Amino acid sequence: MFLLQCQPKSPGPANIINTKIVLPSQAALVSVQTTGATTAEVAIKLTSAIKSTDWRLTAQTASGTFLPLETGETKAYDPFTLTMFKLTGVQVGQMYKLQLGFRYNQKDTLTLERGYTHATYNPWKRREHLPFDSGDFTGSIIDYTADRSGSSVRITRYVDAKTWQTAVFGNQQNAWYEAYAPGVTVRRGLIEYILYGHNVDRSYFYGMGYQTDDLFPGKYVYLRDLYAVFPAGGSAVFPYYQGEDGEVVYFTTTEWAFFLTNNGSPAMRGIYVQFEQEARAPLPEKPGVLATFSLGEIGYVINQVPGVQAHLFAYDSQKDTWTRKADFPGAQRTRGAGFSVKGKGYFGLGTATSQQGLRDIWQYDPATDKWQYVTDYPGEGNRYLVVWSGPDRAYLGWGYESQTVVGSLGYRQVGCTDFWEFVP
């Protein structure tokens, strides 16, 4: 078993988690979410490698009192089962400790631990898992509808050097369906986004990313090819992406996509819906690891630099100007995720400097330039989640969890398959 030591580390240069140290999640505390003033739902995931007599789930108060857990629905997937429990006796504002102990390899015992603070506000809806246990547990996501509603979204993930997996999630059906993969060579870090010419003509862009080679560990070949499908046909985007090599982060407005580079220079590139590409005003400071969201024609960038509070910048795409906004007031972190819904921005998740996973979500109001904590993510992952923003809902899911292990000084890195809808 590989454990990441609890020591602060500088963010990596590329959007790669070392999948060779990511463990198949033989057992996991997948989610905890409120269901009432004194009740919550707990979901655990177990593979067939864990016998029914080889695991135990407990919930305790801060003083050590055990609370009742009632077994509910069990749903079988391949290669795991998902079991729900009803937790009773919880109180608003109180923190609880959940532990899942299990035996694996017929001999070793492991106990996972997760904190939960009970609340009544719950903007989350658990959606269907897409079961898989290999390849990347993250991917690219786009709206699959013409009305921009997110009633169906498509996700593409890297499985291996020759294989994509692409699936469409239907919101009304709460189901996943196989779909055709983008017509480019298989790669990690695929970028996909939608622009609207004159706010009407839908244009789908895809490409870029990077490739790796087992013969050269830690070396990445960054790809610059980009392609577009628009109402009248499709084409490669020329010129190819002209920004610097590195892990690209982007945000979109109606007709533009804007690209920055994690841990790179502050330079920013803009690509127009009709393919024009140009340098835009640089980010006002050197980037660390960036998270983004968009509200109308304004793009927002949260700059996560080790040792300092995360800075928020707003970019006016029509004036080509940056404005410093209120700093993020939550705990310092890296690999946090940004998204937007109903005219508000949101930021949270990621990992603390200790590598402990975080699940807090904060809301940013552009009208007041203020942040406020609103909720915890109920799901499993902490970083590299798949995130989609829409006018009335957002989706978050998959990704990787830094699991807290009782008695260990490190955190297990496991891949996640849960998927959530956020409607504030």
C-alpha positions in Angstrom: 0.0 0.0 0.0 1.3 3.5 -0.9 0.8 6.3 1.5 1.4 10.0 0.7 3.3 11.5 3.6 1.7 14.5 5.4 4.2 17.1 4.2 3.3 20.3 2.2 4.3 19.9 -1.5 4.4 22.4 -4.3 1.7 21.8 -6.9 2.8 19.6 -9.7 3.5 20.9 -13.2 0.9 18.9 -15.0 -2.7 17.8 -14.5 -1.7 14.2 -13.8 -2.3 12.2 -10.7 0.1 9.2 -10.6 -2.4 6.5 -11.4 0.2 3.8 -10.5 -0.3 4.8 -6.8 -4.0 5.1 -7.0 -5.7 2.1 -5.3 -8.8 0.3 -6.5 -11.3 1.3 -3.8 -12.0 -2.1 -2.2 -14.1 -0.2 0.4 -15.0 3.4 0.7 -17.2 5.9 2.7 -18.7 7.3 -0.5 -21.1 9.9 0.9 -22.8 11.5 3.9 -25.8 13.8 3.3 -28.5 15.2 5.4 -32.1 13.8 5.0 -33.8 15.7 7.9 -33.4 17.6 11.1 -32.1 14.5 13.0 -31.2 12.1 10.2 -28.6 11.6 7.5 -27.8 9.0 4.7 -24.5 7.3 4.6 -23.4 5.3 1.5 -20.5 2.8 1.5 -18.9 1.0 -1.4 -17.6 -2.6 -1.1 -16.1 -4.9 -3.8 -16.5 -8.6 -3.9 -13.1 -8.9 -2.3 -14.6 -7.8 1.0 -16.7 -10.5 2.7 -19.9 -9.6 4.5 -18.2 -10.6 7.8 -15.1 -8.5 7.1 -16.2 -4.9 7.5 -17.9 -2.7 10.1 -19.4 0.8 9.9 -19.8 3.0 13.0 -20.9 6.6 13.7 -19.9 8.4 16.9 -20.5 11.8 18.5 -17.6 14.0 19.5 -17.8 12.5 23.0 -17.6 9.0 21.7 -21.2 7.9 21.9 -22.2 5.5 19.2 -25.3 6.4 17.1 -27.6 3.9 15.4 -27.2 3.0 11.7 -30.0 1.3 10.0 -29.2 -0.7 6.8 -31.2 0.4 3.7 -31.0 -0.3 0.0 -28.1 -2.2 -1.5 -27.5 -1.8 -5.2 -25.1 -4.2 -7.1 -22.8 -2.8 -9.8 -19.8 -4.4 -11.5 -17.3 -4.4 -9.8 -18.8 -3.2 -6.5 -22.0 -2.8 -4.4 -23.4 0.4 -2.9 -25.2 0.1 0.4 -27.2 2.9 2.1 -27.6 3.4 5.8 -29.9 5.7 7.8 -28.0 7.6 10.5 -30.3 8.8 13.3 -29.9 11.0 16.4 -27.8 13.7 14.8 -28.2 17.3 15.7 -27.7 20.5 13.5 -24.2 22.0 14.0 -22.7 19.0 15.7 -19.8 17.1 14.3 -19.7 13.3 14.0 -17.0 10.7 13.2 -17.7 7.9 10.8 -15.4 4.9 10.5 -15.4 2.1 8.1 -13.1 -0.8 9.1 -12.5 -3.7 6.7 -10.2 -6.7 6.2 -8.5 -7.2 2.8 -6.0 -9.6 1.4 -7.5 -12.1 3.9 -5.2 -10.6 6.6 -4.7 -6.8 6.7 -7.1 -4.5 8.4 -7.7 -0.9 7.5 -10.0 1.7 9.1 -11.2 4.8 7.1 -12.4 7.9 8.9 -14.5 10.8 7.8 -15.9 13.8 9.7 -19.5 15.0 9.2 -21.2 18.2 10.5 -25.0 17.9 10.4 -27.0 20.6 8.6 -30.5 20.9 7.3 -29.6 22.7 4.0 -29.0 20.2 1.2 -28.7 21.4 -2.4 -27.3 18.0 -3.5 -28.9 15.1 -5.2 -27.1 11.8 -5.5 -27.1 10.6 -9.1 -26.2 7.3 -10.7 -22.7 5.9 -10.5 -20.8 5.0 -13.6 -18.9 1.9 -12.4 -15.3 1.4 -13.5 -12.1 0.6 -11.7 -9.2 1.4 -14.1 -7.8 4.3 -16.1 -8.3 7.9 -15.1 -11.1 8.8 -12.6 -11.5 12.2 -14.1 -12.3 13.5 -17.6 -13.8 16.3 -19.7 -17.5 17.2 -19.6 -19.7 19.2 -21.9 -23.4 20.0 -22.1 -25.0 17.5 -24.5 -28.2 19.6 -25.2 -28.9 22.5 -27.4 -30.8 24.4 -24.7 -27.8 24.8 -22.4 -29.8 23.2 -19.5 -27.6 20.3 -18.7 -30.5 17.9 -18.9 -27.8 15.6 -20.4 -24.0 15.9 -20.2 -21.3 13.9 -21.9 -18.1 12.9 -20.2 -15.0 11.4 -21.8 -12.2 9.8 -19.8 -8.8 8.2 -20.5 -8.7 4.4 -20.0 -5.4 3.5 -21.6 -3.1 4.6 -24.4 -5.6 3.2 -27.0 -8.9 3.6 -25.3 -11.4 6.3 -24.4 -14.6 5.8 -22.4 -17.4 8.2 -23.3 -20.8 8.2 -21.7 -23.8 10.5 -21.6 -25.7 11.1 -18.4 -29.4 11.7 -18.8 -30.8 13.8 -15.9 -34.5 12.8 -16.3 -33.6 9.1 -16.6 -30.8 9.2 -14.0 -28.8 6.9 -16.2 -25.6 6.6 -18.2 -25.5 5.7 -21.9 -22.6 4.8 -24.1 -21.6 7.4 -26.6 -19.1 8.1 -29.4 -15.7 9.5 -28.3 -14.2 12.7 -29.7 -12.4 12.0 -33.0 -8.9 12.7 -31.9 -6.0 10.5 -30.7 -6.4 9.2 -27.2 -4.8 11.5 -24.6 -5.1 12.7 -21.1 -6.3 16.1 -20.1 -8.6 16.4 -23.1 -10.3 19.9 -23.3 -13.9 20.3 -24.5 -16.0 23.4 -24.4 -19.0 25.1 -26.1 -19.1 28.6 -27.6 -22.1 30.4 -29.1 -21.5 32.7 -32.1 -23.8 35.7 -31.8 -25.2 33.9 -28.7 -27.0 31.5 -31.0 -24.8 29.3 -33.2 -23.5 26.4 -31.0 -19.8 25.5 -31.7 -18.2 22.5 -30.0 -14.4 22.6 -29.5 -12.2 19.7 -28.4 -8.5 18.7 -28.3 -5.2 19.7 -26.7 -4.3 17.7 -23.5 -1.1 15.7 -23.2 0.4 12.2 -23.6 2.8 10.2 -21.5 5.2 7.3 -22.1 6.1 4.7 -19.5 9.7 4.8 -20.8 10.0 8.4 -19.7 8.2 8.7 -16.4 7.3 12.3 -15.4 7.7 13.6 -19.0 4.7 15.0 -20.8 4.1 15.7 -24.4 1.6 18.6 -24.6 -0.6 18.6 -27.6 -1.8 21.8 -29.3 -4.3 20.5 -31.8 -7.8 21.7 -31.5 -10.9 21.0 -33.6 -14.4 22.5 -33.9 -17.9 21.3 -34.9 -20.3 24.0 -35.8 -23.8 24.2 -37.4 -22.4 24.2 -40.9 -19.8 21.5 -40.5 -16.4 21.0 -38.8 -12.8 21.9 -39.1 -9.4 21.8 -37.4 -8.7 25.1 -35.6 -5.8 27.0 -37.2 -3.5 28.2 -36.0 -3.0 25.5 -33.3 -2.9 26.6 -29.7 0.0 29.1 -29.4 0.3 29.4 -25.6 3.0 27.9 -23.5 3.5 24.2 -22.6 2.0 23.2 -19.3 -1.2 22.2 -17.6 -3.9 24.4 -19.2 -6.8 25.9 -17.2 -9.6 27.7 -19.1 -12.8 29.6 -18.8 -15.4 30.6 -21.4 -17.7 33.5 -22.2 -20.3 33.5 -24.9 -17.9 33.7 -27.9 -14.4 33.3 -26.4 -12.3 30.7 -24.5 -9.4 32.0 -22.4 -6.4 29.9 -21.4 -3.9 30.2 -18.6 -1.2 27.8 -17.4 -0.9 26.3 -13.9 2.5 27.2 -12.3 3.4 28.9 -15.5 3.7 32.5 -16.6 0.8 35.0 -16.2 0.3 35.1 -20.0 -3.3 34.4 -21.2 -4.5 33.4 -24.7 -7.9 33.9 -26.1 -9.5 31.8 -28.9 -12.6 33.2 -30.6 -15.5 31.2 -31.8 -14.4 31.9 -35.4 -10.8 30.7 -34.5 -9.0 34.0 -34.2 -6.3 33.6 -31.5 -4.7 36.4 -29.6 -2.8 37.3 -26.5 -4.9 38.9 -23.8 -4.1 40.9 -20.6 -2.0 38.6 -18.4 -3.1 37.5 -14.9 -1.9 40.2 -12.5 0.3 37.8 -10.6 2.2 34.6 -11.2 -0.1 31.6 -11.2 -0.1 28.8 -8.8 -2.8 26.2 -9.3 -5.8 27.9 -10.7 -9.6 27.3 -10.5 -12.1 29.2 -12.7 -15.7 30.0 -13.2 -17.6 32.4 -15.5 -20.6 34.7 -15.0 -21.8 36.2 -18.2 -18.9 37.9 -20.0 -16.8 38.0 -16.8 -14.3 35.2 -16.1 -13.1 34.6 -12.5 -9.8 33.0 -11.5 -8.9 31.7 -8.1 -5.1 31.6 -7.7 -4.0 28.9 -5.2 -0.4 29.5 -4.1 1.1 27.6 -1.2 1.4 29.6 2.0 -1.0 32.4 1.1 -4.7 32.9 1.1 -6.2 32.3 -2.4 -6.6 35.4 -4.5 -9.7 36.0 -6.7 -9.4 38.0 -9.9 -12.2 39.0 -12.3 -11.5 39.3 -16.0 -13.7 41.6 -18.2 -13.5 40.0 -21.6 -14.9 43.0 -23.4 -12.5 45.5 -21.8 -9.5 43.1 -21.5 -9.0 44.1 -17.9 -8.4 42.3 -14.6 -9.7 43.4 -11.2 -8.6 42.0 -7.8 -11.6 40.8 -5.8 -12.2 39.6 -2.3 -9.7 36.9 -1.2 -11.1 33.4 -0.6 -11.6 33.2 3.2 -11.6 29.4 3.6 -8.7 27.2 4.4 -5.6 27.3 2.2 -5.6 24.5 -0.4 -4.6 23.3 -3.8 -6.6 21.6 -6.5 -9.8 23.3 -5.4 -12.7 23.3 -7.9 -14.7 26.3 -9.2 -18.2 26.4 -10.8 -21.1 28.7 -11.2 -24.9 28.5 -10.9 -27.7 31.0 -10.9 -25.5 34.1 -11.1 -23.2 33.0 -8.2 -19.7 31.5 -8.2 -18.6 28.6 -6.1 -15.3 27.3 -5.0 -14.1 24.5 -2.6 -12.8 21.0 -2.3 -9.1 20.3 -2.9 -6.5 19.2 -0.5 -5.0 21.1 2.5 -1.3 21.6 2.8 -1.2 18.4 4.9 -2.7 16.6 1.9 -5.9 16.0 3.9 -9.0 16.1 1.6 -11.4 19.1 1.9 -15.1 19.1 1.1 -16.3 22.7 2.0 -18.0 24.7 -0.7 -18.1 28.5 -0.6 -20.3 30.9 -2.6 -19.1 34.1 -4.2 -21.6 36.9 -4.8 -20.3 39.3 -7.5 -22.9 41.9 -6.5 -21.4 42.3 -3.0 -17.9 41.0 -3.6 -18.3 38.7 -0.6 -17.8 35.0 0.1 -19.8 32.8 2.4 -19.6 29.1 3.3 -22.8 27.3 2.1 -22.4 23.5 2.2 -20.1 20.5 2.2 -19.8 18.3 -0.8 -21.4 15.0 0.3 -19.5 12.8 -2.2 -16.2 11.0 -2.0 -13.7 12.9 -4.1 -11.6 15.8 -3.1 -9.6 16.8 -6.2 -9.6 16.4 -10.0 -13.4 16.1 -10.0 -15.4 16.4 -13.2 -17.3 19.7 -12.9 -19.9 21.3 -15.1 -21.6 24.7 -14.6 -25.1 25.5 -15.9 -27.7 28.2 -15.5 -29.8 26.3 -13.0 -27.6 23.3 -11.9 -24.1 22.0 -11.7 -22.7 18.5 -11.8 -19.7 17.4 -9.7 -18.3 13.9 -9.4 -15.7 11.2 -9.9 -12.2 12.4 -9.1 -9.8 11.2 -6.4 -10.1 11.0 -2.6 -7.3 11.5 -0.1 -8.7 8.9 2.4 -8.0 9.4 6.1 -6.7 6.2 7.5 -6.8 5.7 11.3 -3.4 5.1 12.8 -1.6 6.3 9.7 0.4 9.5 9.0 -0.6 9.6 5.4 -3.6 9.4 3.1 -4.6 6.7 0.7 -5.3 7.9 -2.9 -8.3 6.2 -4.4 -10.4 6.8 -7.5 -14.1 7.7 -7.1 -17.2 6.9 -9.3 -20.0 8.9 -7.6 -21.8 11.7 -9.4 -23.9 14.6 -7.9 -26.2 17.3 -9.0 -26.1 20.7 -7.3 -29.2 22.9 -7.3 -28.9 25.8 -4.8 
